[in-house]
Amino acid sequence: MAQENREPPTPPSPIEPLDVEAVLSKLTTTEKVQLLSGIDFWHTHPIPKYGVPSLRFTDGPNGVRGTRFFNGQPAACFPCGTGLGATWNVPLLQEAGTLMGKETIAKGAHVLLGPTVNMQRSPLGGRGFESFSEDPVLAGSCAAAVVNGVQETGVTASIKHFVANDQEHQRMAVDSIVTERALREIYLLPFQIAVRDSKPGSFMTAYNKLGGTHVSENPRILRDILRNEWGWEGLLMSDW
């Protein structure tokens, strides 16, 4: 049998603090656009002359994959989100998050693309197992615990998929039609709890539309609610 080609578990390079506004004032339009995309599937574009590094991202879902889909460095297999949520054990979930953070560092990554905090509205949701619960309060408490655990290691957590991304069928095009009360009490609430209790460093927006507008360009959701109402100031990124 041929020897598997495995990636070395090198730690991520340290990130030096930047004066973001000062750097932005120096960038050309082309350089700003480069920062909005990747150089490959897992890395952002660096701007070395201004000290902007290339960041490495990784996802799971029930663990930390690394930067290969096949024949990658072995990873610890954590219980899926539903399994973790079923424990109702917030300290245990924070411990799991800490271990995920350490795994992320071992894979040489700076950002973990998770946790997934969508609502389990149907057993036909193909990625429902990644989410914690159909209960928004439990899901929010679990998410906050995992985020706190991940980020205490120095890794940034990117909570996802914001918001109403609760089915796989046509997930890049579907328009989620949600009443204001349901949006607030069910779909937004887990993310709101996570912002209050853990301050995730990043939000990943959902592919789907919400009320006719793609969430990734929805000013009411991203600016009015997330930024202005909740006072969150972290990194917003689109889904992969």
C-alpha positions as MATLAB code, in Angstrom:
seq = 'MAQENREPPTPPSPIEPLDVEAVLSKLTTTEKVQLLSGIDFWHTHPIPKYGVPSLRFTDGPNGVRGTRFFNGQPAACFPCGTGLGATWNVPLLQEAGTLMGKETIAKGAHVLLGPTVNMQRSPLGGRGFESFSEDPVLAGSCAAAVVNGVQETGVTASIKHFVANDQEHQRMAVDSIVTERALREIYLLPFQIAVRDSKPGSFMTAYNKLGGTHVSENPRILRDILRNEWGWEGLLMSDW';
ca = [
       0.000    0.000    0.000;
       1.341    3.436   -0.929;
       2.421    5.699    1.913;
      -0.183    8.398    2.595;
       0.921   11.972    1.955;
       0.145   13.746    5.224;
       0.472   17.422    6.066;
       2.878   18.263    8.894;
       1.181   19.510   12.093;
       3.104   22.784   12.192;
       1.846   25.531   14.511;
       0.500   28.722   12.924;
       2.856   31.634   12.479;
       2.282   34.408   15.037;
       0.203   37.388   13.945;
       1.609   40.802   14.769;
      -0.913   43.525   15.711;
      -1.822   45.898   12.878;
      -3.200   49.418   12.772;
      -6.046   48.410   10.491;
      -7.197   51.887    9.530;
      -3.635   52.972    8.733;
      -3.067   49.903    6.547;
      -6.379   50.379    4.723;
      -5.475   53.980    3.924;
      -2.392   52.755    2.061;
      -3.930   49.924    0.047;
      -4.803   50.196   -3.613;
      -8.225   49.079   -4.804;
      -6.654   45.911   -6.214;
      -5.012   45.106   -2.873;
      -8.300   45.646   -1.026;
     -10.041   43.267   -3.413;
      -7.265   40.691   -2.892;
      -8.007   40.718    0.835;
     -11.593   39.674    0.067;
     -10.555   36.375   -1.505;
      -8.219   33.461   -0.944;
      -5.015   32.336   -2.592;
      -6.324   28.765   -2.327;
      -9.097   26.917   -0.512;
      -7.766   27.618    2.975;
      -5.572   30.747    2.987;
      -6.202   34.480    2.655;
      -4.106   36.747    0.461;
      -1.129   38.406    2.210;
       0.098   41.976    1.625;
       3.693   41.574    2.906;
       4.825   45.172    2.358;
       2.264   46.348    4.916;
       2.670   43.425    7.308;
      -0.638   41.779    6.377;
      -0.149   38.006    6.764;
      -1.823   35.088    5.073;
      -4.275   33.488    7.501;
      -5.050   29.776    7.463;
      -8.603   28.570    8.052;
      -9.861   25.092    8.875;
     -13.192   23.433    9.564;
     -14.548   20.162   10.916;
     -17.388   19.575   11.455;
     -16.874   17.214   14.402;
     -13.230   17.994   15.007;
     -10.577   19.960   13.117;
      -9.999   18.818    9.553;
      -6.838   20.660    8.619;
      -6.243   21.783    5.047;
      -6.857   18.560    3.151;
     -10.071   16.730    2.398;
      -8.338   13.368    1.967;
      -5.155   11.784    3.353;
      -4.626   14.650    5.758;
      -3.072   14.724    9.197;
      -5.193   12.568   11.556;
      -7.560   14.522   13.801;
      -9.404   13.809   17.022;
     -13.018   12.837   16.314;
     -15.246   14.807   18.668;
     -18.922   14.049   19.226;
     -21.033   15.919   16.683;
     -22.805   19.128   17.689;
     -26.070   17.330   18.478;
     -24.213   14.855   20.693;
     -22.513   17.680   22.573;
     -25.763   19.602   22.930;
     -27.551   16.536   24.290;
     -25.294   16.599   27.342;
     -26.643   19.993   28.504;
     -23.190   20.331   30.049;
     -21.820   23.815   29.368;
     -18.464   23.305   31.154;
     -17.918   20.123   29.140;
     -18.592   21.972   25.887;
     -16.111   24.656   26.831;
     -13.537   21.936   27.494;
     -14.313   20.463   24.070;
     -13.833   23.908   22.531;
     -10.443   24.239   24.212;
      -9.358   20.922   22.749;
     -10.597   22.014   19.312;
      -8.530   25.169   19.668;
      -5.432   23.112   20.449;
      -6.157   20.869   17.455;
      -6.474   23.964   15.275;
      -3.055   25.159   16.430;
      -1.616   21.699   15.742;
      -2.951   21.967   12.176;
      -1.178   25.299   11.731;
      -4.424   27.275   11.430;
      -5.490   30.616   12.869;
      -9.290   30.359   12.481;
     -11.711   27.477   13.142;
     -14.795   27.675   10.924;
     -17.327   26.845   13.596;
     -19.318   26.161   15.643;
     -22.442   25.594   13.550;
     -25.441   27.083   15.326;
     -28.352   26.640   12.932;
     -31.757   25.340   13.962;
     -32.736   21.710   13.536;
     -36.124   22.344   11.983;
     -36.396   19.080   10.030;
     -34.844   15.595   10.190;
     -34.151   16.011    6.468;
     -31.598   18.757    7.102;
     -28.413   17.125    5.842;
     -26.142   19.042    8.198;
     -28.411   19.090   11.215;
     -25.959   16.891   13.110;
     -23.490   19.789   13.192;
     -25.921   21.966   15.138;
     -26.561   21.647   18.851;
     -30.319   21.665   19.202;
     -33.752   22.698   17.995;
     -33.954   24.843   21.135;
     -32.426   28.307   20.588;
     -31.502   28.916   24.228;
     -29.675   25.593   24.543;
     -28.023   26.134   21.146;
     -26.845   29.595   22.161;
     -25.444   28.400   25.485;
     -23.615   25.537   23.777;
     -22.239   27.832   21.090;
     -20.955   30.336   23.634;
     -19.223   27.584   25.592;
     -17.471   26.162   22.521;
     -16.439   29.634   21.338;
     -15.032   30.494   24.767;
     -13.052   27.261   24.778;
     -11.679   27.741   21.271;
     -10.732   31.373   21.777;
      -8.992   30.887   25.110;
      -6.297   29.087   23.089;
      -5.736   32.162   20.902;
      -7.622   30.686   17.927;
     -10.504   32.682   16.418;
     -13.881   30.945   16.181;
     -16.138   31.745   13.204;
     -19.707   31.043   14.286;
     -21.968   29.990   11.394;
     -24.158   30.069    9.312;
     -25.759   33.442    9.984;
     -28.767   33.182    9.603;
     -31.723   30.878    8.746;
     -29.484   28.408    6.884;
     -31.424   25.363    7.986;
     -31.731   23.153    4.911;
     -29.309   21.710    2.395;
     -31.647   21.620   -0.622;
     -30.720   24.614   -2.796;
     -28.874   26.130    0.163;
     -27.060   28.605   -2.086;
     -30.281   29.946   -3.616;
     -33.187   29.253   -1.258;
     -35.100   32.231    0.142;
     -35.975   31.749    3.816;
     -39.275   33.508    4.557;
     -39.445   34.034    8.301;
     -41.766   36.152   10.418;
     -40.154   38.820   12.581;
     -41.095   37.028   15.786;
     -39.733   33.666   14.610;
     -36.578   35.353   13.350;
     -35.948   36.984   16.701;
     -37.045   34.190   19.035;
     -35.731   31.151   17.140;
     -33.175   31.886   14.431;
     -31.271   34.935   15.684;
     -31.404   34.111   19.383;
     -28.601   31.481   19.494;
     -26.219   33.905   17.769;
     -27.315   36.731   20.051;
     -26.606   34.605   23.135;
     -23.185   33.697   21.744;
     -22.350   37.379   21.181;
     -23.419   38.200   24.728;
     -21.622   35.324   26.439;
     -18.531   34.689   24.301;
     -17.898   37.441   21.716;
     -16.899   35.206   18.772;
     -14.125   36.783   16.731;
     -15.852   36.056   13.431;
     -19.287   35.446   11.906;
     -19.760   33.443    8.714;
     -22.785   34.555    6.712;
     -25.166   32.042    5.176;
     -25.523   31.337    1.454;
     -29.300   31.651    1.498;
     -31.529   34.664    1.078;
     -33.629   35.984    3.937;
     -36.779   37.774    2.882;
     -35.523   38.158   -0.667;
     -31.969   39.384    0.018;
     -28.868   37.218    0.336;
     -27.684   37.335    3.935;
     -24.111   38.112    2.847;
     -25.326   41.493    1.527;
     -28.274   42.084    3.863;
     -27.772   45.429    5.650;
     -30.621   44.904    8.081;
     -29.145   41.663    9.391;
     -25.443   42.478    9.231;
     -25.390   46.204    9.984;
     -28.594   47.061   11.826;
     -28.899   43.952   14.023;
     -25.436   42.388   14.338;
     -23.354   45.564   14.380;
     -25.654   48.237   15.761;
     -28.108   46.375   18.023;
     -25.719   43.759   19.376;
     -22.595   45.902   19.270;
     -20.476   43.173   17.690;
     -17.285   44.380   15.973;
     -15.542   41.244   14.691;
     -14.792   39.876   11.217;
     -17.657   39.107    8.843;
     -16.916   36.550    6.145;
     -19.010   34.918    3.476;
     -19.586   31.180    3.388;
     -16.926   29.221    1.578;
];
